[in-house]
Amino acid sequence: MKAHLLWPPAALPKTLQALVWSHEFATAAEMEPYLQEVLRPLRPLVLYGRAAGLEPKCHKQEAVY
């Protein structure tokens, strides 16, 4: 059986996304243009989690960064 690869990128479905988990220190204005370039042709879906160093403080085990 021959494997079918989704390459070149033009063959990829337009709804294909990459899930990115980030932290509060990274702003959307910084992250999203960078991720769109690096992950092209995938569309990044960015989830932001807590950073332990920001106020109000939280436990490191419960934080992303």
KEBA-633531 format. One record per atom (N, C-alpha, C, O): residue in one letter; x, y, z. Coordinates in steps of 0.02 Angstrom, whole numbers, plus 50000, padded with zeros to 5 digits. Atoms other than C-alpha are relative to their C-alpha. Layout:
BEGIN
AXYZ;...
END
This chain:
BEGIN
M500424994150000;M500005000050000;M500455006250000;M500935006650038;K499614993950006;K500685017149952;K499735005350048;K499135006450051;A500204994749953;A500675030850084;A499885006549961;A500255008249915;H500154993650031;H499895047350033;H500165005650050;H499865006150103;L499814994549957;L500735062550108;L499645006449979;L499515007449920;L500324993550015;L499895079550121;L500535005249986;L500645009950025;W499484995350019;W501285088550034;W500005000549925;W499944995249894;P499804993549975;P501545101049953;P499465003350042;P498895001050043;P500484996749955;P500705112950076;P499345002049967;P498835002550001;A500624998150034;A499425118149944;A499494994450003;A498894995749996;A500465005749996;A498685100749963;A499674999450069;A499204995450077;L500285000449933;L498305103550148;L499315003450004;L499215008549971;P500654996649992;P496515107550199;P500095006950033;P500545007850074;K499944993149973;K496235125950242;K499835000450074;K500005005350106;T500204999849930;T495535121450414;T500514996850046;T500384996450106;L499505003349959;L497105112650476;L500325005150047;L500545010450025;Q499744995449950;Q497705120750638;Q500554996750041;Q500604990650045;A499495002249952;A499165119450758;A499815002750068;A499685008750075;L500164997849933;L498785120150944;L500645002050036;L501114998050041;V499414997349966;V500035131051038;V499805002050071;V499315005750080;W500134998349930;W500075132451228;W500535005050020;W501135003450018;S499534994849982;S500875148551287;S499835002750069;S499395000150103;H500094997249933;H500965159351444;H499845007449996;H499895010549942;E500244993149998;E500365176551498;E500545005149981;E500375010649959;F499484995250016;F502055184851471;F500045001349925;F500285006649904;A499984999250072;A501895182151283;A499345003349978;A498805000449987;T500614996550023;T500675194751209;T499814997549931;T500224995049893;A500245002150065;A499605190751060;A500325004049944;A500455001349890;A499684995950051;A500395205250965;A500694997549982;A500924998449926;E499335002850013;E502095196750982;E499954993049970;E500304991349922;M500015007150017;M501605178550964;M499674998449933;M499954994649894;E500395002250057;E500305177550827;E500345001249932;E500334996749891;P499664999350065;P501285185350681;P500594995149993;P500714992549938;Y499445004750001;Y502805174650727;Y499764992949985;Y500044989549942;L500265006850009;L501795158550739;L499704999049931;L499774993649902;Q500285000650067;Q500885162050576;Q500554998949949;Q500454995349900;E499445000850047;E502565163250488;E500344993250009;E500484989849960;V499645006149986;V503395148350573;V499584993849984;V499844988849959;L500435005850008;L501895136550563;L499644999749933;L499234995249921;R500334999950065;R501355141050387;R500074993449965;R500644990949964;P500674997650017;P500275133750308;P499484998750054;P498884999950043;L500485001349946;L499475128750475;L499785006550031;L500165011450033;R500254994249963;R498395141250567;R500094998750074;R499824993850100;P499905001249929;P498965143150748;P499375001750041;P499055006850030;L500524998949950;L497655141550886;L500375000550066;L500604995450092;V499584998849942;V498505149251038;V499575000150063;V499085003850068;L500325000049934;L497955145351216;L500515003050049;L501095000950051;Y499564996749952;Y498685156451351;Y499844997550070;Y499264997650091;G500095002449932;G498945149351526;G500335004850049;G500655009750029;R499734995849947;R499475156951691;R500764999650003;R501064994449990;A499294999649984;A501245162551728;A500055000750075;A499735004950105;A499955000249927;A501755158851908;A500255006650029;A500105008250086;G499704993949974;G502685175451925;G499555006149999;G499735011250029;L500444994150004;L501225187151888;L499525000150060;L499394994950091;E500494999249946;E500015193952017;E499304998549975;E499155000449918;P499865003449937;P499035185952091;P500414993649987;P500294990149938;K499555005750008;K500365172552114;K499614993550005;K499104993050039;C500295006649996;C499935154352089;C500574994950006;C501154996549994;H499505005249992;H500835137952122;H500304998249932;H499964998249881;K499665001750062;K502125132951991;K499704993749968;K499714993149906;Q500305006150027;Q501255116051971;Q499355001649962;Q499144997649920;E500624998150033;E499685125351913;E500115005049944;E499635007249912;A499844994950050;A500575137151793;A500314996949938;A500584991449940;V499685002150063;V501165135551614;V500735001950001;V501154998349974;Y499324997450000;Y502745145851645;Y500185002350069;Y500745004750080;
END
